[in-house]
Each structure stands twice: as C-alpha cells, then as structure tokens.
Amino acid sequence: MTTPEVRAEFLAGVERATAYWAAYYRREHAAAPQALAQAHGHALRALAWHVTCVDSVDIAVELVAAMQDTLMYQGQWCEWEALLRQLLAKADVAANQEYQVMLRGAISSICYRTGRIEESTTLATQLYHEATSSGQPLRQAGAALGLAEAYLSAGAADRALVYAEEVTTLGAAHNQPRFEADGLIDAARALIDLGDLAEAERRLLRAVEITASADLTPFLAKARLFLGHVARHRQHWQAALAHYETALALVTGYGDKVGRATIQSAQALALAAVGRREEAISLLEDAVRVLRHHGNVPAEQVALQRLAELRSPRASTQDSGDVEKEHTPCIQPPPSPDARSCTPQPLAR
C-alpha cells in the first residue's frame, strides 16, 4: 500500500473507533459503573486520535456528548479538559454554535470544580448573555446553572441564589425537571449559606419529589446530601447521618467517585459529633485521596481542613454547625494526571 493509502486506512479506522465508543456510551449509559470505567481508556484514546488526526468533528463531538456525564463522575478531568479545548479550537467547531455552547459549558463546569472560579464565571457569563440575547431559554437555564455553581464555590451565596431561582423558574416553565430540581438544590445550598435552614429544607424536599418521580438519581443524591447539611447545622446528628447514608448508596449505584468522597467528607462531621471520631478520620482520609486524584481542589481543601481539626489535640466530638461551602457530587478508572498540574490553553472564540 502507498503512504496515502495507509494514512487513509488509519484515519478511517480512527473514525470507526470514535463512532463505536459514541454508540457504546449511548447504549451502555445505564451499565454497571465498572463496565464503563473499563471503557474510558479506550474511548479517550480514540477521541485523542480523532482530535489530533481527523479534520471532521461531528463524530468526536458526538462522543464527547455521550461521555460527558460519566467522565465528570469518574474523573480524569485534566485529560478530558485538554481534549475539549483541542476540539474547541478546530475550525468546524468554531463555526457551529451548538458545538461551541456544549464544549464551553463542559469546560466551565470543570473550571469551577477544580477551583478556577474566575475562569468559570467569565465563561458562564458569556454563555448566559449569548443565550438570553438569542432567546434560547434552555441554554439560558444551563448557563444560569453554571453561574449559580460558580458563585456558590466562590462563597457569593446571594448572587448564586438569584441564578438558581432563575434556573428553577425556567425548568418549571419548559417542563424540564432536571433544571427545576437542580435550581431548587442550588437555591437551597445558597440558603444554607445565608442561614435560612427552613426555606432550604422546603426547597430540598420539593427537589426530592421531582427527582424521585422523574428518575433523576444523581440529583436525588444531591438533594439528600444537602438535607443532611440542613440536619447537621441543626445538630440533628442521626437525621444527618440517615440522609448521608441514603446519598452514599445512590452515588455508589451510578459510580460517582467524586460525589462519594464529597458525601464522606460531610458525613465525617456528623460521625465525629456522635463520638465516632476514628471512623470520621478514616472517611476523611479516603475522601482526600479521591478528591486529590481527580483534581477537585475546593472539596479537597474542605476535607483537609476537617481532617486537621479532627486530628488536633483540641478536637472534640462537637460539630460547630458552621455554615461551610459544600461541593456537590458532579451532575472517575486508570490513574489520571493531577488537574492542578494542567496548563489550559486559551478558549477558542
């Protein structure tokens, strides 16, 4: 075979592999987490080859859409972000608004989860203004949700509440239970930070109703997690533990390793408060390991602070009930690079 023929055959093989993994993730999205984890390495390699060698982008974007939620649960955020940025820089993507919105939204989500709040807020603000000016309410809801999450991570609960309530309103108006529930949960998170536990609880219970009836398990887990926070701030320790245990069972069922570590970090406080200090320390040690591996810097820092307090000579079994920033399970296989070592490239505009 001539060199051009070999190249053509190789590129055709790359496209077939990318198409195969896109179909696999669409078909197997409800498969056991272990099965999906085993596929990640192969799928990421296929995507990397496609982004590097193939000019067409449709199949690559299709694979990104199919893998996005699973990769956010399973980690490898540094590698995933690098591929998203490479794909975003391609001319065919730059000319396609739908592709642009999806990829920029995914990158914004990674940014706030890895502690790059300013970058996340800037990107989400751009997406929000584009959606509102073009009259696209569901894109507006997605961008507003990104802003709510970023402001929650930055400790700006009042600003987060405004965007979270907008998400809830848009979700209800357009029969989108995922947006309605996520907006309620983020509004409750802001209300917890603002000290309004009763209203936070009311919204979380409504989110539980929506997510349970719509079979939105990741969001049901989030609602249970924050109901645990409400109970913890009231020093209702057994109620808090019951909510955390429910949330843990849910995230374990769909393979959210980062979410599990985040819940363990909060659960440890309630355990320490009822005298189970060594168990709490063990949970925090495990949470720190997982969060560090996957690059969730803000949640890792919270877990490390809690661990240091429990290990200190002054540690007691009383939880202060302080309102702390909490980090949601994000709506994680082979070792991935530490996300803090990534040097992101500028976004294509």
Secondary structure as a PSIPRED ss2 file (coil, helix, strand):
# PSIPRED VFORMAT (PSIPRED V4.0)

   1 M C   1.000  0.000  0.000
   2 T C   1.000  0.000  0.000
   3 T H   0.000  1.000  0.000
   4 P H   0.000  1.000  0.000
   5 E H   0.000  1.000  0.000
   6 V H   0.000  1.000  0.000
   7 R H   0.000  1.000  0.000
   8 A H   0.000  1.000  0.000
   9 E H   0.000  1.000  0.000
  10 F H   0.000  1.000  0.000
  11 L H   0.000  1.000  0.000
  12 A H   0.000  1.000  0.000
  13 G H   0.000  1.000  0.000
  14 V H   0.000  1.000  0.000
  15 E H   0.000  1.000  0.000
  16 R H   0.000  1.000  0.000
  17 A H   0.000  1.000  0.000
  18 T H   0.000  1.000  0.000
  19 A H   0.000  1.000  0.000
  20 Y H   0.000  1.000  0.000
  21 W H   0.000  1.000  0.000
  22 A H   0.000  1.000  0.000
  23 A H   0.000  1.000  0.000
  24 Y H   0.000  1.000  0.000
  25 Y H   0.000  1.000  0.000
  26 R H   0.000  1.000  0.000
  27 R H   0.000  1.000  0.000
  28 E C   1.000  0.000  0.000
  29 H C   1.000  0.000  0.000
  30 A C   1.000  0.000  0.000
  31 A C   1.000  0.000  0.000
  32 A C   1.000  0.000  0.000
  33 P H   0.000  1.000  0.000
  34 Q H   0.000  1.000  0.000
  35 A H   0.000  1.000  0.000
  36 L H   0.000  1.000  0.000
  37 A H   0.000  1.000  0.000
  38 Q H   0.000  1.000  0.000
  39 A H   0.000  1.000  0.000
  40 H H   0.000  1.000  0.000
  41 G H   0.000  1.000  0.000
  42 H H   0.000  1.000  0.000
  43 A H   0.000  1.000  0.000
  44 L H   0.000  1.000  0.000
  45 R H   0.000  1.000  0.000
  46 A H   0.000  1.000  0.000
  47 L H   0.000  1.000  0.000
  48 A H   0.000  1.000  0.000
  49 W H   0.000  1.000  0.000
  50 H H   0.000  1.000  0.000
  51 V H   0.000  1.000  0.000
  52 T H   0.000  1.000  0.000
  53 C H   0.000  1.000  0.000
  54 V C   1.000  0.000  0.000
  55 D C   1.000  0.000  0.000
  56 S C   1.000  0.000  0.000
  57 V C   1.000  0.000  0.000
  58 D H   0.000  1.000  0.000
  59 I H   0.000  1.000  0.000
  60 A H   0.000  1.000  0.000
  61 V H   0.000  1.000  0.000
  62 E H   0.000  1.000  0.000
  63 L H   0.000  1.000  0.000
  64 V H   0.000  1.000  0.000
  65 A H   0.000  1.000  0.000
  66 A H   0.000  1.000  0.000
  67 M H   0.000  1.000  0.000
  68 Q H   0.000  1.000  0.000
  69 D H   0.000  1.000  0.000
  70 T H   0.000  1.000  0.000
  71 L H   0.000  1.000  0.000
  72 M H   0.000  1.000  0.000
  73 Y H   0.000  1.000  0.000
  74 Q H   0.000  1.000  0.000
  75 G C   1.000  0.000  0.000
  76 Q C   1.000  0.000  0.000
  77 W H   0.000  1.000  0.000
  78 C H   0.000  1.000  0.000
  79 E H   0.000  1.000  0.000
  80 W H   0.000  1.000  0.000
  81 E H   0.000  1.000  0.000
  82 A H   0.000  1.000  0.000
  83 L H   0.000  1.000  0.000
  84 L H   0.000  1.000  0.000
  85 R H   0.000  1.000  0.000
  86 Q H   0.000  1.000  0.000
  87 L H   0.000  1.000  0.000
  88 L H   0.000  1.000  0.000
  89 A C   1.000  0.000  0.000
  90 K C   1.000  0.000  0.000
  91 A H   0.000  1.000  0.000
  92 D H   0.000  1.000  0.000
  93 V H   0.000  1.000  0.000
  94 A H   0.000  1.000  0.000
  95 A C   1.000  0.000  0.000
  96 N C   1.000  0.000  0.000
  97 Q H   0.000  1.000  0.000
  98 E H   0.000  1.000  0.000
  99 Y H   0.000  1.000  0.000
 100 Q H   0.000  1.000  0.000
 101 V H   0.000  1.000  0.000
 102 M H   0.000  1.000  0.000
 103 L H   0.000  1.000  0.000
 104 R H   0.000  1.000  0.000
 105 G H   0.000  1.000  0.000
 106 A H   0.000  1.000  0.000
 107 I H   0.000  1.000  0.000
 108 S H   0.000  1.000  0.000
 109 S H   0.000  1.000  0.000
 110 I H   0.000  1.000  0.000
 111 C H   0.000  1.000  0.000
 112 Y H   0.000  1.000  0.000
 113 R H   0.000  1.000  0.000
 114 T C   1.000  0.000  0.000
 115 G C   1.000  0.000  0.000
 116 R C   1.000  0.000  0.000
 117 I H   0.000  1.000  0.000
 118 E H   0.000  1.000  0.000
 119 E H   0.000  1.000  0.000
 120 S H   0.000  1.000  0.000
 121 T H   0.000  1.000  0.000
 122 T H   0.000  1.000  0.000
 123 L H   0.000  1.000  0.000
 124 A H   0.000  1.000  0.000
 125 T H   0.000  1.000  0.000
 126 Q H   0.000  1.000  0.000
 127 L H   0.000  1.000  0.000
 128 Y H   0.000  1.000  0.000
 129 H H   0.000  1.000  0.000
 130 E H   0.000  1.000  0.000
 131 A H   0.000  1.000  0.000
 132 T H   0.000  1.000  0.000
 133 S H   0.000  1.000  0.000
 134 S C   1.000  0.000  0.000
 135 G C   1.000  0.000  0.000
 136 Q C   1.000  0.000  0.000
 137 P H   0.000  1.000  0.000
 138 L H   0.000  1.000  0.000
 139 R H   0.000  1.000  0.000
 140 Q H   0.000  1.000  0.000
 141 A H   0.000  1.000  0.000
 142 G H   0.000  1.000  0.000
 143 A H   0.000  1.000  0.000
 144 A H   0.000  1.000  0.000
 145 L H   0.000  1.000  0.000
 146 G H   0.000  1.000  0.000
 147 L H   0.000  1.000  0.000
 148 A H   0.000  1.000  0.000
 149 E H   0.000  1.000  0.000
 150 A H   0.000  1.000  0.000
 151 Y H   0.000  1.000  0.000
 152 L H   0.000  1.000  0.000
 153 S H   0.000  1.000  0.000
 154 A H   0.000  1.000  0.000
 155 G C   1.000  0.000  0.000
 156 A C   1.000  0.000  0.000
 157 A H   0.000  1.000  0.000
 158 D H   0.000  1.000  0.000
 159 R H   0.000  1.000  0.000
 160 A H   0.000  1.000  0.000
 161 L H   0.000  1.000  0.000
 162 V H   0.000  1.000  0.000
 163 Y H   0.000  1.000  0.000
 164 A H   0.000  1.000  0.000
 165 E H   0.000  1.000  0.000
 166 E H   0.000  1.000  0.000
 167 V H   0.000  1.000  0.000
 168 T H   0.000  1.000  0.000
 169 T H   0.000  1.000  0.000
 170 L H   0.000  1.000  0.000
 171 G H   0.000  1.000  0.000
 172 A H   0.000  1.000  0.000
 173 A H   0.000  1.000  0.000
 174 H C   1.000  0.000  0.000
 175 N C   1.000  0.000  0.000
 176 Q C   1.000  0.000  0.000
 177 P H   0.000  1.000  0.000
 178 R H   0.000  1.000  0.000
 179 F H   0.000  1.000  0.000
 180 E H   0.000  1.000  0.000
 181 A H   0.000  1.000  0.000
 182 D H   0.000  1.000  0.000
 183 G H   0.000  1.000  0.000
 184 L H   0.000  1.000  0.000
 185 I H   0.000  1.000  0.000
 186 D H   0.000  1.000  0.000
 187 A H   0.000  1.000  0.000
 188 A H   0.000  1.000  0.000
 189 R H   0.000  1.000  0.000
 190 A H   0.000  1.000  0.000
 191 L H   0.000  1.000  0.000
 192 I H   0.000  1.000  0.000
 193 D H   0.000  1.000  0.000
 194 L H   0.000  1.000  0.000
 195 G C   1.000  0.000  0.000
 196 D C   1.000  0.000  0.000
 197 L H   0.000  1.000  0.000
 198 A H   0.000  1.000  0.000
 199 E H   0.000  1.000  0.000
 200 A H   0.000  1.000  0.000
 201 E H   0.000  1.000  0.000
 202 R H   0.000  1.000  0.000
 203 R H   0.000  1.000  0.000
 204 L H   0.000  1.000  0.000
 205 L H   0.000  1.000  0.000
 206 R H   0.000  1.000  0.000
 207 A H   0.000  1.000  0.000
 208 V H   0.000  1.000  0.000
 209 E H   0.000  1.000  0.000
 210 I H   0.000  1.000  0.000
 211 T H   0.000  1.000  0.000
 212 A H   0.000  1.000  0.000
 213 S H   0.000  1.000  0.000
 214 A H   0.000  1.000  0.000
 215 D C   1.000  0.000  0.000
 216 L C   1.000  0.000  0.000
 217 T H   0.000  1.000  0.000
 218 P H   0.000  1.000  0.000
 219 F H   0.000  1.000  0.000
 220 L H   0.000  1.000  0.000
 221 A H   0.000  1.000  0.000
 222 K H   0.000  1.000  0.000
 223 A H   0.000  1.000  0.000
 224 R H   0.000  1.000  0.000
 225 L H   0.000  1.000  0.000
 226 F H   0.000  1.000  0.000
 227 L H   0.000  1.000  0.000
 228 G H   0.000  1.000  0.000
 229 H H   0.000  1.000  0.000
 230 V H   0.000  1.000  0.000
 231 A H   0.000  1.000  0.000
 232 R H   0.000  1.000  0.000
 233 H H   0.000  1.000  0.000
 234 R C   1.000  0.000  0.000
 235 Q C   1.000  0.000  0.000
 236 H C   1.000  0.000  0.000
 237 W H   0.000  1.000  0.000
 238 Q H   0.000  1.000  0.000
 239 A H   0.000  1.000  0.000
 240 A H   0.000  1.000  0.000
 241 L H   0.000  1.000  0.000
 242 A H   0.000  1.000  0.000
 243 H H   0.000  1.000  0.000
 244 Y H   0.000  1.000  0.000
 245 E H   0.000  1.000  0.000
 246 T H   0.000  1.000  0.000
 247 A H   0.000  1.000  0.000
 248 L H   0.000  1.000  0.000
 249 A H   0.000  1.000  0.000
 250 L H   0.000  1.000  0.000
 251 V H   0.000  1.000  0.000
 252 T H   0.000  1.000  0.000
 253 G H   0.000  1.000  0.000
 254 Y H   0.000  1.000  0.000
 255 G C   1.000  0.000  0.000
 256 D C   1.000  0.000  0.000
 257 K H   0.000  1.000  0.000
 258 V H   0.000  1.000  0.000
 259 G H   0.000  1.000  0.000
 260 R H   0.000  1.000  0.000
 261 A H   0.000  1.000  0.000
 262 T H   0.000  1.000  0.000
 263 I H   0.000  1.000  0.000
 264 Q H   0.000  1.000  0.000
 265 S H   0.000  1.000  0.000
 266 A H   0.000  1.000  0.000
 267 Q H   0.000  1.000  0.000
 268 A H   0.000  1.000  0.000
 269 L H   0.000  1.000  0.000
 270 A H   0.000  1.000  0.000
 271 L H   0.000  1.000  0.000
 272 A H   0.000  1.000  0.000
 273 A H   0.000  1.000  0.000
 274 V C   1.000  0.000  0.000
 275 G C   1.000  0.000  0.000
 276 R C   1.000  0.000  0.000
 277 R H   0.000  1.000  0.000
 278 E H   0.000  1.000  0.000
 279 E H   0.000  1.000  0.000
 280 A H   0.000  1.000  0.000
 281 I H   0.000  1.000  0.000
 282 S H   0.000  1.000  0.000
 283 L H   0.000  1.000  0.000
 284 L H   0.000  1.000  0.000
 285 E H   0.000  1.000  0.000
 286 D H   0.000  1.000  0.000
 287 A H   0.000  1.000  0.000
 288 V H   0.000  1.000  0.000
 289 R H   0.000  1.000  0.000
 290 V H   0.000  1.000  0.000
 291 L H   0.000  1.000  0.000
 292 R H   0.000  1.000  0.000
 293 H H   0.000  1.000  0.000
 294 H H   0.000  1.000  0.000
 295 G C   1.000  0.000  0.000
 296 N C   1.000  0.000  0.000
 297 V H   0.000  1.000  0.000
 298 P H   0.000  1.000  0.000
 299 A H   0.000  1.000  0.000
 300 E H   0.000  1.000  0.000
 301 Q H   0.000  1.000  0.000
 302 V H   0.000  1.000  0.000
 303 A H   0.000  1.000  0.000
 304 L H   0.000  1.000  0.000
 305 Q H   0.000  1.000  0.000
 306 R H   0.000  1.000  0.000
 307 L H   0.000  1.000  0.000
 308 A H   0.000  1.000  0.000
 309 E H   0.000  1.000  0.000
 310 L H   0.000  1.000  0.000
 311 R H   0.000  1.000  0.000
 312 S C   1.000  0.000  0.000
 313 P C   1.000  0.000  0.000
 314 R C   1.000  0.000  0.000
 315 A C   1.000  0.000  0.000
 316 S C   1.000  0.000  0.000
 317 T C   1.000  0.000  0.000
 318 Q C   1.000  0.000  0.000
 319 D C   1.000  0.000  0.000
 320 S C   1.000  0.000  0.000
 321 G C   1.000  0.000  0.000
 322 D C   1.000  0.000  0.000
 323 V C   1.000  0.000  0.000
 324 E C   1.000  0.000  0.000
 325 K C   1.000  0.000  0.000
 326 E C   1.000  0.000  0.000
 327 H C   1.000  0.000  0.000
 328 T C   1.000  0.000  0.000
 329 P C   1.000  0.000  0.000
 330 C C   1.000  0.000  0.000
 331 I C   1.000  0.000  0.000
 332 Q C   1.000  0.000  0.000
 333 P C   1.000  0.000  0.000
 334 P C   1.000  0.000  0.000
 335 P C   1.000  0.000  0.000
 336 S C   1.000  0.000  0.000
 337 P C   1.000  0.000  0.000
 338 D C   1.000  0.000  0.000
 339 A H   0.000  1.000  0.000
 340 R H   0.000  1.000  0.000
 341 S H   0.000  1.000  0.000
 342 C C   1.000  0.000  0.000
 343 T C   1.000  0.000  0.000
 344 P C   1.000  0.000  0.000
 345 Q C   1.000  0.000  0.000
 346 P C   1.000  0.000  0.000
 347 L C   1.000  0.000  0.000
 348 A C   1.000  0.000  0.000
 349 R C   1.000  0.000  0.000
